[in-house]
Amino acid sequence: MGLPGSRRRGLIMALTNSSYNALPQLSSIELFARMEEASGSRTDESDNGHTLTDVNTVGSTTGKIGTCATMVAANQEGFSITDDATLKPTGNFSIAAWFKHPDPAGTTRFIFQSYNSAGNINGFYFCIHDPNDNLYVKLGDFTGVTQGSDWEEIHGDTNCVDDTWTHGTFVYNGIDIRLYLNGSLDCTPVAYTAGVGYTTNTVNVGYYMAGGLHFNGEIDELILWNGAALTAPEVTTVYDIQTLGAYKKSSSFLMFL
């Protein structure tokens, strides 16, 4: 009997890209944007076909690993992704990315979203939030607008350091929401059991659904796990693997350059 949905699709990556087989919950990776291209659209390394379409000429520069995307907020740069059911996790899911931005505290900058705020709040977004540059997540179940029962939010405890590579991770396990900064828990988990619901969503990297709140700086190694809530040790594993700076395939193990 085959695996349903994104887990079946995610196995494609596990079989064809063994360079990454030390990443946890590999078969649940639905989107993996390494941002290695110098310009134009960026490839989804998960083999699931979620191409990041360039909006307003996103640049590139040296990343946390290899090359990364560099965005200028004043030029409204970012990436759009075609809305797809596999980018609308309703149960357990996790998101991780490296980012670096030069902005002073007080400016909200979006990292990734599959969201729609028209009417009932639905979907999710992951960003750096004013006034203190903390990590922030908001998600809703598409049933209403009451916080706690229909939607919830969480703020990280730590201010992100300007112009410094930082690793952010968001985890939803069906019971609570958690944020991790540089591999360590950075919040008091917020209880939320309503799940996540969706309508026709806007899926973007680097900006809000209606435009605005554009990211200013660099984004690298963006991963969405659909169907897996990473544990604290798994979050640390992702951070540790990527902190070393390169993937290298060697037999069935992940080695480093």
Secondary structure, 3 states (H helix, E strand, C coil): CCCCHHHHHHHHHHHHCHHHCCCCCHHHEEEEECCCCCCCCECECCCCCCCEEEECCCEEEECCCCEEEEECHHHCCEEEECCCHHHCCCCCEEEEEEEECCCCCCCCEEEEEEEECCCCCEEEEEEEECCCCEEEEEEEECCCCCECCCEEEEECCCCCCCCCCEEEEEEECCCEEEEEECCEECCCCEECCCCCCCCCCEEEECCCCCCCCCCCEEEEEEEEEECCCCCHHHHHHHHHHHHCCCCEEECCEEECC
